[in-house]
Amino acid sequence: MAENKKVSRRFWKALGPGLITGAADDDPSGIATYSQAGAQFGYGLTWTVLLTLPLMAAIQIISARIGWQTGHGLTRSIARHMPRPVVVALVALLVVANTTNIAADLAAMGQALTLVMKGPSVAYALLFGVICLAAEIFIPYHRYAGFLKFLTVTLLVYVAVAFSVDVPWSKVLVATLLPTPTLDPDAMLMIVALLGTTISPYLFFWQASQEAEESRLSHRHEEATQPEAEDLSHISIDTWIGMAASSLVAFFIIVTTAATLHANGVTEINSAAEAAEALRPIAGDLTFLLFALGIIGTGLLAVPVLAGSAAYAVAEIFALRGSLELPLRRARGFYAVVGIATLAGAALAATGLDAMTMLFWAAVINGVVAVPIMLAMMLVVSAPQNGDRLALPAWLRCLGWLASAAMALALLASIWSYVA
């Protein structure tokens, strides 16, 4: 028993940026998208989870390797291969998208807490914003990372929710493994939304920066010109676990809302909090409570990731000293970006703007920004001047290019659906 506990502790300690990144992918805005997919199309789109898993894992592993092997974030690596004005524009779009996403997440968290204990949702949204900002500023990274990792456990709520309702698992299995082809415009748009929700630019920047932090803390990249196989294996395992957890949660959210809302004629969901409220009369108070608390937990995890990824990107492009490991007095510019992104998001949430409108524009910007960033990442790891330093296995390189192509097609599909 004691030996098993030691193994479990070592395994948990080994998990890090990959797990946190995967969990942050299931933020309140993602929960709203998955809930709408289940409510509107039932089990018909569960197959998208299997499609996106290898693509998102590949692109995140590539981001992680860039951060670990260079000891720097993604922005600095991309800046070596693209004109500075282009990189500045991409970072600016990233900040706008992240701030909009923060606003939508904080609004959903405030609404979820109102459902649980009543009170003003706007005040709750602002409170959550202040809590997230204070945690990032005053808690050093090596401690804060452990806190974020603990919050990933909240994702298990959605697995529990799925097993608390009646689900026809045989029908789910058929829909997942044998999808029915469709050209329905609404279904096509939802597929694009699901792809954009799971493969988001802020996750690339966050994981690359966190792997760079881990690399600097371990001093390994300073001690050797080549990464050790153990390091690369650790990154791959950590990332695959994080992405698998993210996909599993997305799958169970779709299944839960399909089995409850869609099956009872509820086909329109406008927010993650609305999804939780809609579950109460159908699936009971316990299911509703778990779903609502999960929104708050994932929001507390995602908001710092959104603000932190924006700060890392801005700090690198303008050569500011930036790290979550540094105290405020040594990285004022970096923490100023964290504060501006978080508080601007909180202020936007407090305006009462429609949450789905904010989510829509965040998704649009993310979809646009993701394509050039992913292509730039693939150029970084393919550039001849890098030699073997950033070499990738053939399968990972192929999946990286495939993920980039998939996102490009998703962007074209979005444009086509808009003008058609």
C-alpha positions as CSV (number, residue, x, y, z in Angstrom):
1,M,0.0,0.0,0.0
2,A,2.8,2.4,0.9
3,E,4.6,1.6,-2.3
4,N,1.4,2.3,-4.3
5,K,1.0,5.7,-2.6
6,K,4.6,6.6,-3.5
7,V,4.1,5.6,-7.2
8,S,0.8,7.7,-7.2
9,R,2.6,10.7,-5.7
10,R,5.4,10.4,-8.3
11,F,3.0,10.1,-11.1
12,W,1.0,13.2,-9.9
13,K,4.1,15.2,-9.5
14,A,5.3,14.3,-13.0
15,L,2.2,15.8,-14.5
16,G,2.4,19.5,-15.2
17,P,1.9,22.0,-18.0
18,G,0.3,19.4,-20.3
19,L,-2.4,18.5,-17.8
20,I,-3.1,22.1,-16.9
21,T,-3.3,23.1,-20.5
22,G,-5.7,20.3,-21.3
23,A,-7.9,21.2,-18.4
24,A,-7.9,24.9,-19.3
25,D,-9.2,23.9,-22.7
26,D,-12.5,22.9,-21.0
27,D,-13.2,26.5,-19.8
28,P,-16.8,27.8,-19.3
29,S,-16.9,28.9,-23.0
30,G,-15.9,25.4,-24.1
31,I,-18.5,23.9,-21.8
32,A,-21.1,26.1,-23.4
33,T,-20.1,25.0,-26.9
34,Y,-20.1,21.3,-25.9
35,S,-23.5,21.7,-24.2
36,Q,-25.0,23.3,-27.3
37,A,-23.6,20.5,-29.5
38,G,-25.3,17.9,-27.3
39,A,-28.6,19.8,-26.9
40,Q,-28.9,20.6,-30.6
41,F,-27.5,17.4,-32.2
42,G,-27.8,14.8,-29.6
43,Y,-25.1,12.2,-29.9
44,G,-24.5,13.0,-33.5
45,L,-21.2,15.0,-33.0
46,T,-19.5,12.8,-30.3
47,W,-17.2,11.6,-33.1
48,T,-15.5,15.0,-33.3
49,V,-13.9,14.3,-30.0
50,L,-12.0,11.4,-31.5
51,L,-11.0,13.5,-34.5
52,T,-9.6,16.4,-32.5
53,L,-7.7,14.5,-29.9
54,P,-4.6,13.5,-31.9
55,L,-4.6,16.9,-33.7
56,M,-4.7,18.9,-30.4
57,A,-2.2,16.6,-28.7
58,A,0.3,17.0,-31.6
59,I,0.2,20.7,-31.8
60,Q,0.5,21.1,-28.0
61,I,3.5,18.7,-27.9
62,I,5.2,20.7,-30.6
63,S,4.5,23.9,-28.6
64,A,5.9,22.2,-25.4
65,R,9.0,21.1,-27.2
66,I,9.7,24.5,-28.5
67,G,9.4,26.0,-25.0
68,W,11.5,23.3,-23.3
69,Q,14.3,23.1,-25.8
70,T,14.7,26.8,-26.4
71,G,14.0,27.9,-22.8
72,H,11.8,30.7,-24.2
73,G,8.1,31.1,-25.1
74,L,6.5,30.7,-28.5
75,T,6.6,34.4,-29.4
76,R,10.4,34.7,-29.4
77,S,10.7,31.5,-31.5
78,I,8.1,32.7,-34.1
79,A,9.7,36.2,-34.2
80,R,12.9,34.6,-35.6
81,H,11.0,33.4,-38.7
82,M,8.4,36.1,-39.3
83,P,8.5,39.9,-39.8
84,R,8.1,41.8,-36.5
85,P,5.0,43.7,-37.6
86,V,3.3,40.4,-38.4
87,V,4.2,39.0,-35.0
88,V,3.0,42.1,-33.2
89,A,-0.3,41.9,-35.0
90,L,-0.7,38.3,-34.1
91,V,0.1,39.0,-30.4
92,A,-2.4,41.9,-30.4
93,L,-5.1,39.7,-31.8
94,L,-4.2,37.1,-29.2
95,V,-4.7,39.6,-26.4
96,V,-8.0,40.8,-27.8
97,A,-9.3,37.2,-28.1
98,N,-8.0,36.3,-24.6
99,T,-9.6,39.3,-23.0
100,T,-12.9,38.5,-24.7
101,N,-12.7,34.9,-23.6
102,I,-11.9,36.0,-20.0
103,A,-15.0,38.2,-20.0
104,A,-17.2,35.4,-21.2
105,D,-15.7,32.9,-18.7
106,L,-16.1,35.3,-15.7
107,A,-19.7,36.1,-16.7
108,A,-20.4,32.3,-16.8
109,M,-18.8,31.8,-13.4
110,G,-20.8,34.7,-11.9
111,Q,-24.0,33.3,-13.4
112,A,-23.2,29.8,-12.1
113,L,-22.5,31.0,-8.6
114,T,-25.8,32.9,-8.7
115,L,-27.6,29.7,-9.5
116,V,-26.1,28.0,-6.5
117,M,-26.3,30.7,-3.8
118,K,-28.2,33.6,-5.3
119,G,-26.9,37.1,-5.4
120,P,-25.6,39.5,-8.1
121,S,-23.8,37.7,-10.9
122,V,-21.9,40.8,-12.0
123,A,-20.4,41.2,-8.5
124,Y,-19.5,37.6,-8.5
125,A,-17.8,37.9,-11.9
126,L,-15.7,40.8,-10.7
127,L,-14.8,39.0,-7.5
128,F,-13.6,36.0,-9.5
129,G,-11.5,38.3,-11.7
130,V,-9.8,39.8,-8.6
131,I,-9.2,36.4,-7.1
132,C,-7.5,35.1,-10.3
133,L,-5.4,38.2,-10.6
134,A,-4.2,38.2,-7.0
135,A,-3.3,34.5,-7.3
136,E,-1.1,35.1,-10.4
137,I,0.6,38.1,-8.9
138,F,1.3,37.0,-5.3
139,I,1.8,33.2,-5.6
140,P,5.2,32.0,-7.2
141,Y,4.8,29.8,-10.2
142,H,6.2,26.6,-8.6
143,R,3.4,26.8,-6.0
144,Y,0.7,28.2,-8.3
145,A,1.2,25.4,-10.8
146,G,0.4,22.9,-8.1
147,F,-2.8,24.8,-7.3
148,L,-3.8,24.9,-10.9
149,K,-3.1,21.2,-11.2
150,F,-5.3,20.5,-8.2
151,L,-8.1,22.4,-9.9
152,T,-8.0,20.0,-12.9
153,V,-9.7,17.5,-10.6
154,T,-12.9,19.6,-11.0
155,L,-13.2,18.2,-14.5
156,L,-14.1,14.8,-13.0
157,V,-17.4,16.5,-12.1
158,Y,-18.6,16.1,-15.7
159,V,-17.8,12.4,-15.8
160,A,-19.8,12.0,-12.6
161,V,-22.7,14.0,-14.1
162,A,-22.8,11.7,-17.1
163,F,-23.2,8.6,-14.9
164,S,-25.9,10.3,-12.8
165,V,-28.3,10.3,-15.7
166,D,-29.8,7.6,-18.0
167,V,-27.6,7.3,-21.1
168,P,-28.2,4.8,-23.9
169,W,-24.5,3.9,-24.2
170,S,-25.0,1.6,-27.2
171,K,-26.4,4.5,-29.2
172,V,-23.5,6.7,-28.1
173,L,-20.9,4.1,-29.2
174,V,-22.5,3.8,-32.6
175,A,-22.7,7.6,-33.1
176,T,-19.0,8.0,-32.0
177,L,-17.5,5.2,-34.1
178,L,-19.8,5.3,-37.1
179,P,-20.7,9.0,-37.7
180,T,-23.5,9.8,-40.2
181,P,-22.3,12.2,-42.9
182,T,-24.2,15.4,-43.1
183,L,-24.1,18.6,-45.1
184,D,-26.5,20.4,-42.8
185,P,-25.2,24.0,-42.5
186,D,-25.9,24.2,-38.7
187,A,-24.0,20.9,-38.1
188,M,-21.1,22.1,-40.2
189,L,-20.9,25.4,-38.2
190,M,-21.0,23.4,-35.0
191,I,-18.2,21.2,-36.2
192,V,-16.1,24.3,-36.9
193,A,-16.9,25.7,-33.5
194,L,-15.9,22.4,-31.8
195,L,-12.6,22.3,-33.6
196,G,-11.9,25.9,-32.8
197,T,-12.8,25.4,-29.1
198,T,-10.4,22.5,-28.7
199,I,-7.5,23.9,-30.6
200,S,-7.0,27.5,-29.4
201,P,-3.9,29.8,-29.8
202,Y,-3.8,30.8,-26.1
203,L,-3.1,27.1,-25.2
204,F,0.0,27.1,-27.6
205,F,1.5,30.1,-25.9
206,W,0.7,29.0,-22.4
207,Q,2.2,25.5,-22.6
208,A,5.3,26.7,-24.5
209,S,5.9,29.3,-21.8
210,Q,5.2,26.9,-18.9
211,E,7.6,24.3,-20.4
212,A,10.2,27.1,-20.7
213,E,9.6,27.9,-17.0
214,E,10.0,24.2,-16.1
215,S,13.1,24.0,-18.2
216,R,14.7,27.0,-16.5
217,L,13.7,25.8,-13.0
218,S,15.4,22.5,-13.7
219,H,18.4,24.2,-15.4
220,R,18.4,21.2,-17.8
221,H,18.5,23.2,-21.0
222,E,21.5,25.1,-19.8
223,E,23.4,21.9,-19.0
224,A,23.1,20.2,-22.4
225,T,22.8,21.2,-26.0
226,Q,20.5,18.3,-26.8
227,P,17.3,17.5,-24.9
228,E,17.4,14.1,-23.1
229,A,15.0,11.4,-24.4
230,E,13.6,11.3,-20.8
231,D,12.6,14.9,-21.0
232,L,10.9,14.6,-24.4
233,S,9.1,11.5,-23.2
234,H,7.9,13.2,-20.1
235,I,6.5,16.1,-22.2
236,S,4.7,13.7,-24.5
237,I,3.1,11.7,-21.7
238,D,2.1,14.8,-19.8
239,T,0.5,16.4,-22.8
240,W,-1.3,13.3,-24.0
241,I,-2.8,12.8,-20.6
242,G,-3.9,16.4,-20.5
243,M,-5.4,16.4,-24.0
244,A,-7.1,13.0,-23.3
245,A,-8.6,14.3,-20.1
246,S,-9.8,17.4,-22.0
247,S,-11.4,15.3,-24.8
248,L,-12.9,12.9,-22.2
249,V,-14.6,15.7,-20.4
250,A,-15.9,17.2,-23.7
251,F,-17.3,13.8,-24.7
252,F,-19.1,13.5,-21.4
253,I,-20.6,17.0,-21.5
254,I,-22.0,16.3,-25.0
255,V,-23.3,13.0,-23.9
256,T,-24.9,14.4,-20.7
257,T,-26.7,17.3,-22.5
258,A,-27.8,15.0,-25.3
259,A,-29.3,12.4,-22.9
260,T,-31.1,15.1,-20.8
261,L,-31.7,18.3,-22.8
262,H,-31.9,17.0,-26.4
263,A,-33.9,13.9,-25.4
264,N,-36.5,16.2,-23.7
265,G,-36.8,18.7,-26.5
266,V,-34.4,21.4,-25.2
267,T,-32.2,22.2,-28.3
268,E,-31.0,25.8,-27.6
269,I,-28.4,26.7,-24.9
270,N,-27.0,30.2,-24.7
271,S,-24.5,29.9,-21.9
272,A,-22.7,27.3,-19.7
273,A,-24.8,28.5,-16.7
274,E,-28.0,28.1,-18.7
275,A,-27.0,24.5,-19.5
276,A,-26.6,23.9,-15.8
277,E,-30.0,25.4,-15.0
278,A,-31.7,23.4,-17.8
279,L,-30.4,20.2,-16.2
280,R,-32.1,20.8,-12.9
281,P,-35.7,19.9,-13.7
282,I,-34.6,17.0,-15.9
283,A,-31.7,15.4,-14.1
284,G,-32.2,16.6,-10.5
285,D,-30.6,19.0,-8.1
286,L,-27.4,16.9,-7.7
287,T,-26.6,16.9,-11.4
288,F,-27.3,20.6,-11.6
289,L,-25.1,21.4,-8.6
290,L,-22.2,19.4,-9.9
291,F,-22.4,21.0,-13.4
292,A,-22.6,24.5,-11.9
293,L,-19.7,24.0,-9.5
294,G,-17.7,22.5,-12.4
295,I,-18.1,25.7,-14.3
296,I,-16.7,27.7,-11.5
297,G,-13.8,25.4,-11.0
298,T,-12.8,25.3,-14.6
299,G,-13.2,29.0,-14.8
300,L,-10.7,29.5,-11.9
301,L,-8.3,27.4,-13.9
302,A,-8.8,28.9,-17.3
303,V,-8.8,32.7,-16.6
304,P,-5.2,32.7,-15.2
305,V,-4.1,30.7,-18.3
306,L,-5.8,33.1,-20.6
307,A,-4.3,36.2,-18.9
308,G,-0.9,34.5,-18.4
309,S,-0.5,33.4,-22.0
310,A,-1.3,37.0,-23.2
311,A,1.3,38.4,-20.8
312,Y,4.0,35.9,-21.9
313,A,3.4,36.8,-25.5
314,V,3.5,40.5,-24.9
315,A,6.6,40.3,-22.7
316,E,8.6,38.4,-25.3
317,I,7.7,40.7,-28.2
318,F,8.6,43.8,-26.3
319,A,11.6,42.3,-24.5
320,L,10.1,42.7,-21.0
321,R,11.2,40.7,-18.1
322,G,8.3,38.2,-17.6
323,S,7.7,35.1,-15.5
324,L,5.1,33.9,-13.0
325,E,8.1,32.9,-10.9
326,L,9.2,36.5,-10.5
327,P,7.8,38.8,-7.8
328,L,5.8,41.9,-8.9
329,R,8.6,44.3,-8.3
330,R,10.9,42.5,-10.8
331,A,8.3,42.1,-13.6
332,R,6.0,45.0,-13.4
333,G,5.3,45.2,-17.2
334,F,4.5,41.5,-17.3
335,Y,2.1,41.6,-14.4
336,A,0.6,44.8,-15.9
337,V,-0.5,42.8,-18.9
338,V,-1.9,40.1,-16.7
339,G,-3.8,42.7,-14.7
340,I,-5.1,44.6,-17.8
341,A,-6.3,41.4,-19.5
342,T,-8.0,40.1,-16.4
343,L,-9.6,43.4,-15.2
344,A,-10.6,44.4,-18.7
345,G,-12.3,41.0,-19.1
346,A,-14.0,41.5,-15.7
347,A,-15.1,45.0,-16.8
348,L,-16.5,43.6,-20.1
349,A,-18.3,40.9,-18.2
350,A,-19.8,43.6,-15.9
351,T,-21.3,45.5,-18.9
352,G,-24.0,42.9,-19.3
353,L,-23.1,42.2,-22.9
354,D,-24.5,38.9,-24.2
355,A,-22.1,36.1,-23.2
356,M,-22.7,34.2,-26.4
357,T,-21.9,37.3,-28.5
358,M,-18.5,37.6,-26.6
359,L,-17.9,33.9,-27.1
360,F,-18.7,34.1,-30.8
361,W,-16.2,36.9,-31.4
362,A,-13.5,35.2,-29.3
363,A,-14.0,32.1,-31.4
364,V,-13.8,34.1,-34.6
365,I,-10.5,35.8,-33.6
366,N,-9.1,32.5,-32.2
367,G,-9.9,30.7,-35.5
368,V,-8.2,33.5,-37.5
369,V,-5.1,33.7,-35.3
370,A,-4.7,29.9,-34.9
371,V,-3.9,29.3,-38.6
372,P,-0.8,31.6,-39.0
373,I,0.5,30.7,-35.6
374,M,0.3,27.0,-36.2
375,L,1.9,27.4,-39.6
376,A,4.6,29.5,-38.0
377,M,5.2,26.9,-35.4
378,M,5.6,24.2,-38.0
379,L,8.1,26.4,-39.8
380,V,10.0,26.9,-36.6
381,V,10.5,23.2,-36.1
382,S,11.2,22.6,-39.8
383,A,13.7,25.4,-40.3
384,P,17.1,23.9,-41.5
385,Q,19.1,26.2,-39.4
386,N,17.8,24.6,-36.3
387,G,19.6,21.3,-37.1
388,D,18.5,18.5,-34.8
389,R,17.7,20.8,-31.9
390,L,14.0,21.0,-32.7
391,A,13.8,17.8,-34.7
392,L,10.5,15.9,-34.4
393,P,9.5,12.3,-35.0
394,A,7.9,11.9,-38.5
395,W,4.5,11.0,-37.1
396,L,4.4,14.2,-34.9
397,R,5.5,16.4,-37.8
398,C,2.8,14.9,-40.0
399,L,0.1,15.4,-37.3
400,G,1.3,19.0,-36.8
401,W,0.9,19.8,-40.5
402,L,-2.5,17.9,-40.5
403,A,-3.7,19.9,-37.5
404,S,-2.7,23.2,-39.3
405,A,-4.5,22.1,-42.5
406,A,-7.6,21.2,-40.4
407,M,-7.7,24.6,-38.8
408,A,-7.1,26.3,-42.2
409,L,-10.1,24.4,-43.6
410,A,-12.2,25.3,-40.6
411,L,-11.4,29.0,-41.2
412,L,-12.3,28.7,-44.8
413,A,-15.5,26.9,-43.9
414,S,-16.4,29.7,-41.4
415,I,-15.8,32.3,-44.1
416,W,-17.8,30.3,-46.6
417,S,-20.7,29.9,-44.2
418,Y,-20.7,33.7,-43.6
419,V,-20.8,34.8,-47.2
420,A,-22.9,31.9,-48.6
